[in-house]
Amino acid sequence: MINKRLLQEVPETKGFILQKIGLQWFALLCGVGFYVCLAAILGDLYAEMPVEPLWFLLAIPCLLVRFVLTKQGSVSSHKIASLVKTTLRNKIYTKLCQVKGGYTEKFQTSELTQLATEGVEQMEIYFANYIPQFVYAFLAPITLFCIYVTLSVKTAVALFICVPLIPISIVAVQKFAKKLLGKYWGQYMGLSDRFLENLQGLTTLKIYAADERKHQEMNAEAEAFRKVTMKVLTMQLNSVTVMDVVAYGGTAIGMIFCALAFKEGTITMKEAVFMVLLAAEFFLSMRTLGSFFHIAMNGVAASERMFRFFDTEDQTKEGILQKDGNISVKHLDFCYGDKQVLFDVNMEIPKGSFISIVGESGSGKSTIAKILSGIIHHNKGKITIGNMGIETIGNIEDFVTVVSLGSYIFAGTLAENLLMAKPNATEVELKSALEMVQLLGFVEENGGLHMQITERGSNLSGGQKQRLAIARALLKNSSIYIFDEATSNIDADSEDKIMEAILGLKGKHTVIQITHRLQNVIQSDAIFYMENGSIVEYGKHLELICTKKGYANLFATQEELENVGKEGGVLWDAVV
């Protein structure tokens, strides 16, 4: 239960933990002083002697000081908890920034959310309560033994022998508890992930009338989680019962030995009363440790998941790219797990050029975009920007901007969404970016730059969200732009205006366009046509059309489909 790595993650808590242990120990001594005074008062009353006022004068300060020390101990716990929550959540966030989008390969978003919230809360209890109590639980019985042994050796030994029975009972359930809590966290994370997934896909479930089936599946998972939770609670209650039996039974044994010692005349009435009153203190600290044990086990189980995340290979790179240049891709291979999706891809993209990557769905186009933007690592091959390997570039996001169909729109004002790209942008620059994507008129009619955007841009149409994402990218003024299906969900008129803006980047910026709509690639400096993860054709539009191969056939098919119903088109010819 003493997890060294977990303690090393928040070394700042060490001073406060020691402080709390010291406060608890001094509070115990004040309690001993109070019991001395109380035993003296009761002893005098039993002997029908006048009670010394001094005992009252000493008892009251002992109570007050113990109260202050206990209160200060709570303050120390609060400081420990604050440090733990702040430090661990910052480390989780920092790690997320380092692994970037790569975390989704091994972790679910809901799992990390739960870990950063409730998981950290459990670890807070581990630091603030369990660790200080662990040390104090051994310090207190030793201190009391030293006091008791001066009065009655037999009583001291009897009580001291009973104390280890509590940690023994804890150890007995630890192995079972660890396995059970691991299962509990697994079920918890799984249920959270399923709930988040169903919530995000609720509209789709409704469209396909699949919500009832998912509802039943969620009920089954919730029932499984309820059962494992009940097992955890049963285990905790049973172990608490055992600890209570040991604590109260040990206290009773101590009282019996006190009574026998008094009967034998080896201790006075005052000493007997003092020992009886203090007997429970022998077990109270260890009993409290037991109550924190199961919560601490939860924290340790959560920490194992946190360490697994911390041990994920990050994408932090030390190289700094000073100036962009030509992009070179040589013999690039890539696999998603055991499935290879890119095969010996070779590309040369001159600085300032406008190139397009096309092909049918699943041919590997978006994977190339993710690799070129540094979101994922390539398995084999060499990619350079200028003369620098992409795997060494630590500031690649300063030079490469990706606009995809799934670009995220945040809740807040429209200006706040745009200013992510350029925090110091002027109002004129913001409006210019909106004008380039044909969105300025709509914005000015709905509150201007201070227009409120709801979560995920739900108060915007699909096309408006996409145009806002493109405007944000254009505002950033990157050296290299990657547009991955960026003009999807946009009407034809807006698409033409946006393509005009994108083509205007040519020469000043390197533009890589990934699209299914081949009309938008005609003016490209070069077109890379992909099939099954490989580049099978390369050249300008007219060159590829003349080959009458895969690109030419795909282009002709699209032309035919787009002309359906138009004069001279398929439908028109059929009618005539």
C-alpha positions in Angstrom: 0.0 0.0 0.0 3.0 2.3 0.3 3.4 3.1 -3.4 6.8 4.8 -3.8 6.2 6.0 -7.3 2.9 7.6 -6.3 4.7 9.4 -3.5 7.4 10.6 -5.8 4.9 12.1 -8.2 3.9 14.7 -5.6 7.1 15.3 -3.5 5.8 18.7 -2.3 3.4 16.9 0.1 6.2 15.4 2.2 6.5 18.4 4.6 2.7 18.6 5.1 2.5 14.8 5.7 5.2 15.0 8.4 3.5 18.1 9.9 0.2 16.2 10.2 1.9 13.2 11.8 3.5 15.5 14.3 0.2 17.3 15.1 -1.5 13.9 15.6 1.2 12.8 18.0 1.1 16.0 20.1 -2.7 15.8 20.1 -2.3 12.2 21.5 -0.1 13.5 24.3 -2.6 16.2 25.1 -5.2 13.5 25.3 -3.0 11.6 27.7 -2.7 14.7 29.8 -6.5 15.1 29.9 -7.0 11.5 30.9 -4.5 12.0 33.7 -6.5 14.9 35.0 -9.8 13.1 34.6 -8.5 10.0 36.4 -7.2 12.1 39.3 -10.6 13.8 39.6 -12.5 10.5 39.6 -10.0 9.0 41.9 -10.5 11.8 44.5 -14.2 11.5 44.2 -14.0 7.7 44.7 -11.9 8.2 47.8 -14.3 10.9 49.0 -11.5 13.4 49.1 -11.6 17.1 48.0 -10.8 17.5 44.3 -7.8 19.6 43.6 -8.8 22.6 41.4 -5.4 22.3 39.7 -6.7 19.2 37.8 -9.5 21.3 36.2 -7.1 24.0 35.3 -4.9 21.5 33.6 -7.7 19.5 31.9 -9.2 22.5 30.1 -6.0 23.6 28.4 -5.3 20.0 27.4 -8.7 19.8 25.7 -8.3 23.2 24.0 -4.8 22.4 22.7 -5.9 19.0 21.4 -8.8 20.7 19.6 -6.4 23.3 18.0 -4.0 20.6 17.0 -6.8 18.4 15.5 -8.1 21.5 13.6 -4.6 22.3 12.3 -4.3 18.7 11.2 -7.4 19.2 9.1 -5.8 22.3 7.6 -2.7 20.2 6.7 -4.9 17.6 5.1 -6.5 20.2 3.0 -3.2 21.5 1.8 -2.0 18.0 1.0 -5.3 17.4 -1.0 -4.9 20.7 -2.9 -1.3 19.9 -3.8 -2.2 16.4 -5.0 -5.1 17.4 -7.1 -3.3 20.3 -8.7 -0.1 18.4 -9.3 -1.6 15.2 -10.7 -4.1 16.9 -12.9 -1.4 19.2 -14.3 0.8 16.1 -15.0 -2.1 14.4 -16.7 -2.8 17.5 -18.8 0.9 17.9 -19.6 1.2 14.3 -20.7 -1.9 14.7 -22.9 -0.1 17.6 -24.6 3.0 15.5 -25.1 1.2 12.4 -26.6 -1.1 14.7 -28.6 -3.7 12.7 -30.5 -1.8 9.5 -29.9 -3.5 8.8 -26.6 -6.6 7.5 -28.4 -4.7 4.5 -29.6 -4.5 3.0 -26.1 -6.9 5.0 -23.9 -10.6 6.0 -24.2 -11.4 9.7 -23.7 -13.9 8.8 -20.9 -11.2 6.7 -19.1 -8.9 9.7 -18.9 -11.7 12.0 -17.9 -12.6 9.6 -15.0 -9.0 9.3 -14.1 -8.5 13.1 -13.9 -11.6 13.6 -11.8 -12.7 10.8 -9.5 -9.4 8.9 -9.8 -7.4 11.9 -8.6 -10.0 12.4 -5.8 -9.2 8.9 -4.5 -5.5 9.5 -4.6 -6.0 12.7 -2.7 -7.5 10.7 0.2 -4.5 8.3 -0.1 -2.0 11.2 0.5 -4.0 13.4 2.9 -5.4 10.6 5.2 -3.9 7.2 4.6 -0.2 7.9 4.6 -0.2 10.2 7.7 -2.5 7.7 9.5 -0.2 4.8 8.5 2.8 6.3 10.3 0.7 7.6 13.2 -1.0 4.1 13.6 2.4 2.6 14.5 3.7 5.6 16.5 0.6 5.9 18.8 0.6 2.3 20.2 4.4 2.5 20.8 3.9 5.8 22.7 1.1 4.4 24.8 3.0 1.2 25.5 5.9 3.2 26.9 3.4 5.0 29.2 1.5 1.8 30.3 4.6 -0.2 30.9 5.5 2.2 33.8 2.2 1.3 35.4 1.4 -2.3 34.6 3.7 -4.5 32.4 1.0 -7.2 32.0 -1.6 -4.7 30.8 0.8 -3.0 28.5 1.9 -6.3 26.9 -1.7 -7.6 26.6 -2.9 -4.4 24.8 0.2 -4.2 22.6 -0.2 -7.8 21.4 -3.8 -7.2 20.3 -2.9 -4.1 18.3 -1.3 -6.0 15.3 -4.4 -8.1 14.8 -6.0 -5.1 13.0 -3.2 -4.8 10.3 -3.1 -8.6 10.0 -6.8 -8.6 9.1 -6.0 -5.8 6.6 -3.2 -7.7 5.0 -5.5 -10.8 4.9 -8.0 -9.1 2.6 -5.5 -6.9 0.6 -4.8 -9.4 -2.2 -8.5 -10.1 -2.7 -9.3 -6.4 -2.4 -6.7 -5.4 -5.0 -8.1 -7.8 -7.5 -11.7 -6.8 -6.8 -10.9 -3.1 -7.0 -9.1 -3.6 -10.3 -12.3 -5.2 -11.6 -14.4 -2.4 -10.2 -12.3 0.3 -12.0 -12.4 -1.7 -15.2 -16.2 -1.9 -15.1 -16.4 1.7 -14.1 -14.3 2.9 -17.0 -16.1 0.7 -19.4 -19.5 1.9 -18.3 -18.4 5.6 -18.6 -17.0 5.0 -22.0 -20.2 3.4 -23.2 -22.3 6.2 -21.8 -20.2 8.9 -23.4 -20.3 7.1 -26.7 -24.1 6.6 -26.7 -24.6 10.2 -25.6 -22.5 11.5 -28.5 -24.2 9.2 -31.0 -27.7 9.6 -29.6 -28.9 11.3 -32.8 -27.6 8.5 -35.0 -29.2 5.9 -32.6 -32.5 7.7 -32.9 -32.3 7.8 -36.7 -31.8 4.0 -36.9 -34.2 3.3 -34.1 -31.3 1.6 -32.2 -31.6 3.6 -29.0 -33.7 0.9 -27.3 -31.1 -1.8 -28.0 -28.3 0.4 -26.7 -30.5 1.2 -23.7 -30.7 -2.5 -22.9 -27.0 -2.9 -23.3 -26.4 0.0 -20.9 -28.7 -1.6 -18.4 -26.8 -4.9 -18.6 -23.5 -3.0 -18.1 -24.9 -0.9 -15.2 -26.2 -4.1 -13.5 -22.7 -5.7 -13.8 -21.2 -2.5 -12.3 -23.8 -2.6 -9.5 -22.9 -6.2 -8.6 -19.1 -5.5 -8.5 -19.8 -2.4 -6.4 -21.9 -4.5 -4.0 -19.0 -6.9 -3.7 -16.6 -4.1 -2.9 -19.0 -2.8 -0.2 -19.5 -6.3 1.2 -15.7 -6.8 1.4 -15.3 -3.4 3.1 -18.1 -3.9 5.6 -16.9 -7.4 6.5 -13.3 -6.2 7.1 -14.7 -3.2 9.2 -16.6 -5.7 11.3 -13.4 -7.7 11.9 -11.5 -4.6 12.9 -14.3 -3.5 15.3 -14.3 -6.9 17.0 -10.5 -6.7 17.4 -10.6 -3.1 18.6 -13.4 -3.4 21.1 -12.2 -6.9 22.2 -8.7 -5.7 22.7 -10.0 -2.7 24.7 -12.1 -5.1 26.9 -9.0 -7.3 27.5 -7.0 -4.3 28.5 -9.8 -3.3 31.0 -9.8 -6.8 32.4 -6.0 -6.7 33.0 -6.4 -3.2 34.6 -9.1 -4.6 37.0 -6.9 -7.6 37.9 -3.9 -5.3 38.6 -6.1 -3.1 40.8 -7.4 -6.1 42.6 -3.9 -7.3 43.2 -3.0 -3.9 44.5 -0.2 -3.3 42.0 -1.9 -0.1 40.7 -3.9 2.6 42.5 -7.5 3.5 41.7 -6.4 6.6 39.8 -3.9 4.6 37.7 -6.6 2.0 37.0 -9.1 4.6 35.9 -6.4 6.3 33.7 -5.5 3.0 32.0 -9.2 2.1 31.4 -9.9 5.5 29.9 -6.8 5.4 27.7 -7.2 1.7 26.6 -9.3 2.5 23.5 -6.6 4.9 22.3 -4.4 1.8 21.7 -6.7 0.7 18.9 -8.3 3.9 17.7 -5.4 4.9 15.5 -5.1 1.5 13.9 -8.9 1.3 13.5 -8.9 4.6 11.7 -6.2 3.3 9.4 -8.4 0.4 8.6 -11.2 2.7 7.6 -8.9 4.6 5.2 -7.5 1.4 3.8 -10.2 0.6 1.3 -10.4 4.1 0.0 -6.6 4.1 -0.3 -6.8 0.8 -2.2 -9.1 2.6 -4.6 -6.5 5.3 -5.0 -3.7 2.8 -5.6 -5.9 1.0 -8.3 -6.5 4.4 -10.0 -2.8 5.3 -9.8 -1.8 2.1 -11.7 -4.0 3.3 -14.6 -2.4 6.7 -14.3 1.1 5.3 -14.4 0.1 3.2 -17.5 -0.9 6.5 -19.1 2.3 8.3 -17.9 4.4 5.5 -19.4 2.8 6.0 -22.8 5.5 7.0 -25.3 5.0 10.7 -25.9 5.6 12.7 -29.1 7.8 15.3 -27.5 10.7 16.2 -29.9 13.7 18.3 -29.2 14.4 19.6 -32.7 13.3 23.1 -33.6 12.4 23.9 -37.2 13.5 27.5 -38.0 12.3 27.7 -41.6 10.1 25.6 -43.8 11.2 24.1 -47.0 10.5 21.3 -49.5 8.6 18.3 -48.1 10.2 14.9 -49.0 8.5 11.6 -48.3 10.6 8.5 -49.1 9.6 4.8 -48.8 6.9 5.5 -46.2 5.1 2.5 -44.6 2.5 2.7 -41.9 0.5 0.1 -39.9 -2.5 0.4 -37.6 -1.7 -2.4 -35.3 -1.2 -5.5 -37.5 -2.9 -3.9 -40.5 -0.6 -2.1 -43.0 -2.3 0.8 -44.7 0.6 2.6 -46.5 3.1 0.9 -48.8 6.3 2.5 -50.0 4.8 6.0 -50.5 7.2 8.5 -52.2 6.3 12.2 -52.6 8.3 15.4 -53.3 6.4 18.6 -52.5 8.2 21.8 -53.3 7.9 24.8 -51.0 4.9 27.0 -52.0 3.3 24.4 -54.3 -0.3 23.3 -54.4 -0.6 19.5 -54.5 -3.6 17.2 -54.2 -3.8 13.7 -52.9 -6.9 11.8 -54.3 -8.2 8.3 -54.4 -11.1 6.2 -53.2 -12.1 5.9 -49.5 -9.7 3.8 -47.5 -6.7 4.3 -49.8 -4.6 6.0 -47.1 -5.0 9.7 -47.9 -6.0 10.9 -44.3 -3.3 8.7 -42.8 -0.7 10.6 -44.8 -2.2 13.9 -43.5 -1.9 12.7 -39.9 1.7 11.7 -40.4 2.7 14.9 -42.1 1.1 16.9 -39.3 2.9 14.9 -36.6 -0.3 13.5 -35.1 0.9 10.0 -35.6 4.4 8.4 -36.1 5.3 6.6 -39.3 6.6 3.1 -39.0 9.2 3.0 -41.8 10.7 5.5 -44.2 12.0 9.0 -44.1 10.0 12.3 -44.1 11.8 15.7 -44.1 10.7 19.3 -44.1 13.6 21.3 -45.4 16.6 19.2 -44.3 15.0 18.2 -41.0 13.5 14.8 -40.2 9.8 15.2 -39.2 10.3 12.8 -36.2 12.7 15.3 -34.6 10.7 18.5 -35.1 9.3 19.6 -31.8 7.5 22.7 -33.1 5.8 21.2 -36.1 2.4 22.8 -35.1 4.0 26.2 -35.7 4.4 25.4 -39.4 1.6 22.9 -40.2 -2.1 23.5 -39.8 -4.6 20.8 -40.6 -8.3 21.5 -41.4 -10.4 18.3 -41.5 -14.0 17.5 -41.6 -13.9 16.9 -37.8 -12.3 20.2 -36.8 -13.6 21.1 -33.3 -15.7 24.2 -32.7 -15.6 25.3 -29.0 -18.3 26.8 -26.9 -17.8 30.6 -26.4 -17.9 33.6 -28.7 -17.1 33.4 -32.3 -14.1 35.7 -31.8 -12.7 33.3 -29.1 -12.8 30.5 -31.6 -10.9 32.5 -34.1 -8.3 33.9 -31.7 -7.1 30.4 -30.9 -5.2 30.7 -34.2 -3.8 34.2 -33.6 -4.4 35.6 -30.1 -3.3 39.1 -31.1 -5.4 39.3 -34.2 -7.2 42.6 -34.8 -10.9 43.0 -35.5 -10.1 43.7 -39.2 -8.1 40.5 -39.5 -10.9 38.5 -37.9 -13.4 39.9 -40.3 -11.1 39.4 -43.3 -10.8 35.7 -42.5 -14.6 35.4 -42.2 -15.0 37.3 -45.5 -12.6 34.8 -47.3 -15.0 31.9 -46.4 -18.2 33.8 -47.1 -19.3 33.8 -43.4 -19.0 37.5 -42.5 -22.5 38.5 -43.6 -24.1 35.7 -41.5 -22.0 36.6 -38.5 -22.8 40.3 -38.6 -26.5 39.5 -38.7 -26.2 37.4 -35.6 -24.3 39.5 -33.1 -21.0 40.0 -34.9 -17.7 38.7 -33.5 -19.3 38.4 -30.0 -21.9 35.9 -31.4 -22.2 33.0 -28.9 -21.3 29.6 -30.1 -22.7 26.6 -28.3 -20.8 23.3 -27.6 -19.4 21.7 -30.8 -21.0 24.6 -32.7 -24.4 23.0 -32.4 -26.1 26.3 -33.3 -24.4 26.4 -36.6 -25.1 24.4 -39.7 -22.6 21.8 -40.9 -21.3 24.1 -43.7 -21.1 27.1 -41.3 -19.0 25.1 -38.8 -16.7 24.0 -41.6 -16.3 27.5 -42.9 -15.5 28.8 -39.4 -12.8 26.1 -39.0 -11.3 27.1 -42.4 -11.4 30.8 -41.4 -9.6 30.0 -38.2 -6.9 28.1 -40.2 -6.4 30.9 -42.7 -6.0 33.4 -39.8 -3.1 31.4 -38.4 -1.1 32.1 -41.6 0.9 28.8 -41.4 3.7 27.9 -43.8 2.1 24.6 -44.6 -1.7 23.9 -44.9 -3.3 20.4 -45.1 -7.0 20.5 -46.1 -8.4 17.1 -45.5 -11.9 17.1 -47.0 -12.2 20.7 -45.8 -14.9 21.7 -48.3 -17.3 18.9 -47.4 -20.8 19.9 -46.2 -20.6 23.2 -48.1 -22.9 24.5 -50.8 -21.5 24.9 -54.3 -21.3 28.7 -54.3 -19.5 28.8 -50.9 -17.2 26.0 -52.1 -16.1 28.0 -55.1 -15.3 31.0 -52.9 -13.4 28.9 -50.4 -11.4 27.1 -53.1 -10.6 30.6 -54.5 -9.2 31.5 -51.0 -7.3 28.2 -50.8 -5.8 28.6 -54.3 -4.7 32.1 -53.3 -2.4 30.6 -50.7 -0.4 29.0 -53.5 3.1 30.4 -53.8 3.2 32.0 -50.3 2.2 28.7 -48.6 2.6 25.0 -49.2 -0.9 23.6 -49.7 -1.7 19.9 -49.5 -5.3 19.1 -50.4 -7.0 15.8 -49.8 -10.4 15.5 -51.4 -12.9 13.3 -53.1 -14.1 16.1 -55.4 -11.8 16.0 -58.4 -13.1 19.3 -59.8 -11.1 21.0 -57.0 -7.8 19.5 -58.0 -7.6 20.5 -61.6 -5.4 23.5 -60.9 -3.0 21.6 -58.7 0.7 21.7 -59.4 0.8 17.9 -58.9 -1.8 15.2 -58.2 -1.0 12.0 -56.3 -3.5 9.3 -57.1 -3.7 6.5 -54.5 -5.0 2.9 -54.5 -4.8 0.5 -51.6 -2.2 2.5 -49.7 0.1 3.2 -52.6 0.7 6.0 -55.0 0.0 4.5 -58.4 -0.2 7.7 -60.5 1.5 11.1 -60.3 1.3 14.2 -62.5 -0.8 17.2 -63.5 -4.4 16.9 -64.3 -4.2 16.8 -68.1 -1.3 14.4 -67.9 -3.3 12.0 -65.8 -6.4 12.3 -67.9 -4.3 11.4 -71.0 -3.2 8.2 -69.4 -6.8 7.0 -69.2 -6.0 5.0 -66.1 -7.4 5.1 -62.5 -7.5 8.9 -62.1 -9.0 9.5 -65.5 -11.7 6.9 -64.9 -12.5 8.3 -61.5 -12.7 11.8 -62.9 -15.0 10.7 -65.7 -17.3 8.9 -63.3 -17.6 11.9 -61.1 -18.3 14.1 -64.2 -21.0 11.8 -65.3 -22.7 11.7 -61.9 -22.5 15.5 -61.5 -24.1 16.0 -64.9 -27.1 13.8 -64.2 -30.2 15.8 -65.0 -28.4 18.6 -66.7 -28.7 19.3 -70.4 -26.4 17.0 -72.2 -26.2 14.8 -69.2 -27.2 11.2 -68.7 -30.8 11.9 -67.6 -31.4 14.4 -70.4 -30.1 12.0 -73.0 -32.4 9.3 -71.7 -35.4 11.5 -71.9 -34.6 12.7 -75.4 
